[in-house]
């Protein structure tokens, strides 16, 4: 199990993050989203869901920040599909 977690999220499975407030759920979702993109996942096939609009906006902002910090045109598609 630990080796699976260290390898990153699998592209053929769903990931659910359930935890209390302030435990790093948004960071985990952003890290997973970026990891999936780096491993070649189509950004149009990634769904990230939160419970509030505020959390969703924060997650989008963090994803944008992480993508803008990368170089190359590879990330433009991911940026273009973010609402």
C-alpha positions in Angstrom: 0.0 0.0 0.0 2.8 2.5 0.9 4.5 1.8 -2.4 1.3 2.5 -4.3 0.9 5.8 -2.5 4.5 6.7 -3.2 4.1 6.0 -6.9 1.3 8.6 -7.2 -2.3 8.3 -8.2 -3.3 5.6 -10.7 -4.8 6.8 -13.9 -7.4 3.9 -13.9 -9.0 4.6 -10.5 -10.9 7.3 -8.7 -9.5 9.0 -5.7 -11.6 10.2 -2.8 -10.2 12.4 -0.1 -12.3 12.5 3.1 -10.9 14.5 6.0 -11.8 17.2 8.5 -11.3 21.0 7.9 -7.7 22.2 7.9 -6.1 18.8 7.2 -4.7 19.5 3.7 -7.5 18.1 1.4 -7.1 21.0 -1.1 -3.4 20.6 -1.2 -3.8 16.8 -1.8 -6.3 17.4 -4.6 -4.0 20.0 -6.3 -1.0 17.7 -5.9 -2.9 14.8 -7.4 -4.3 17.0 -10.3 -0.8 18.2 -11.2 0.6 14.7 -10.9 -2.0 13.3 -13.2 -1.2 16.1 -15.8 2.5 15.4 -15.5 1.8 11.7 -16.2 -0.1 12.5 -19.4 -3.7 12.5 -18.2 -6.1 14.6 -20.4 -7.3 17.6 -18.3 -10.8 17.2 -19.8 -11.0 13.8 -18.1 -10.1 14.9 -14.6 -12.9 15.8 -12.2 -12.1 17.5 -8.9 -15.1 18.2 -6.6 -15.3 20.2 -3.4 -18.2 21.1 -1.2 -18.1 24.8 -1.5 -17.6 27.4 -4.2 -14.9 29.0 -2.0 -12.9 25.8 -1.8 -13.4 25.2 -5.6 -12.1 28.7 -6.4 -9.1 28.2 -4.1 -8.3 24.9 -5.7 -8.5 26.4 -9.2 -6.3 29.2 -8.2 -3.7 26.9 -6.7 -3.8 24.7 -9.9 -3.3 27.8 -12.1 -0.4 29.0 -9.9 1.3 25.7 -10.2 0.8 25.5 -14.0 1.9 29.1 -14.6 5.1 28.3 -12.7 5.9 25.6 -15.3 7.5 26.3 -18.6 6.4 25.1 -22.0 3.3 25.0 -24.1 2.3 21.6 -22.7 0.4 23.2 -19.9 -1.6 25.6 -22.0 -4.4 23.1 -22.7 -4.8 22.5 -18.9 -4.9 26.2 -18.3 -7.4 26.7 -21.1 -9.9 24.2 -19.7 -9.9 25.5 -16.2 -13.1 27.5 -15.5 
